[in-house]
Amino acid sequence: MMNDTVMDRFYDVEIAKSLLRAYIVQANQEVAQCPTIDNLEVDKATIAKFRYPRTWRMLSGSDEEEVNVRVVGIICRKDLPPFRSFTEHLKLSEKHRLRQHVKLTGLGLDEFHEGFARVGEVAKVFDARMRRMESGNRYDVLQDMETATWEGNPVLDLHNRYFSYRTQVPDEKDLPFSQDVDPNHALEDAKGNELVHVGDNVVVYLKKRTTTEGEIKYTKTTPDNFHIGDIVEATMSFVAFPHGPPGKIGSHRLKLVLRALALVNTEEADKRRHENKMAARLHHAPRVSLKRKKICYDSSDEEGRDSKTMRMDASF
């Protein structure tokens, strides 16, 4: 069976890096409602505190909508739908932590690392503004972001939980899971009375293409079409969640919340999967037939008719 958890010898890293660089440059040049992380104007955004759910979020300065940004990278780790696991044995808190998750790498490209560095700048803005907006002797602080690497290169870790606690989103409508996400209704059955699936938990899966006229188009696809090694465009938002037990100082941790994932280029990942399949067939395919050497008995006049010798005929 093919391993879809690693980029193996069939994945051409140099070609993938060249393609990724081109797509990052292209995305930064696009005129879109949702900016790339490189084009985010942090100084024009505001950081606001919310009660339901209890979070800090980045809002646009003009219409005070939540800021979403795009980032282009290569999938190096993933845990995406469809969800097929059993949940009956899980505690409520464990169900709440179930999530769809993806890690993006830039394979060491400077262009990707610049976007990664911008995330660090956003974290500093959150921390500074959260400390300024103190009330009495209680104020919120931001813990250092958790950083991860893949083969020595920094990665962006994006995720979104399947559930919210009903008490934390009292004004939100509970939404059904799509068949592409929850084909066996395991998540739907796990809700019970205390968990809901709301708009804040939804991730949209798309395919991005450029028409011959140069227009950018997004069409819906299913999450099972995403594979390790695919070049994707992720849309994310910045959310600081409470972390640890409540106390005098409210400890928070900034997360990159996955809002949408769009396929951009699957060439190298497709090539890798094809080569893996061919290698598996060559290695495991059973022989159709077995060639046998002929075995015959010859009568020798010199030894007499009753004396027979066995001879292997090598011509077959």
Number of C-alpha atoms within 10 A of each C-alpha: 7 12 11 17 13 13 19 14 10 14 20 15 15 10 11 21 18 11 15 25 17 11 19 20 12 11 19 17 12 13 10 11 8 15 20 25 25 20 15 18 11 18 10 10 18 18 24 16 15 10 9 12 16 13 16 22 20 23 20 17 15 9 7 13 12 18 20 23 19 23 22 30 26 27 25 23 21 19 12 17 19 17 19 13 10 11 15 11 8 11 9 16 10 10 20 19 13 16 17 21 17 22 21 28 25 27 22 15 15 11 16 24 18 12 22 19 13 16 19 13 12 17 20 14 17 23 20 13 15 20 14 11 14 13 9 6 7 13 16 22 21 21 15 13 13 9 9 12 13 16 10 9 13 20 26 23 20 20 23 21 19 24 24 23 18 19 12 15 19 12 9 15 12 17 13 13 17 11 13 14 21 17 15 15 15 17 24 19 10 19 20 10 8 14 22 27 23 19 13 17 19 18 21 15 20 23 19 18 16 11 9 7 6 8 9 13 11 14 11 12 17 15 19 12 14 23 23 24 30 23 29 25 26 27 24 25 18 23 21 26 18 19 13 10 8 10 10 9 13 16 18 23 20 24 19 17 23 25 22 16 24 23 24 22 21 19 15 21 24 16 14 22 21 14 16 20 15 11 13 13 12 10 9 8 9 8 6 5 6 6 6 8 11 11 10 11 11 11 13 12 10 7 10 9 10 9 12 14 11 10 11 10 10 9 6 7
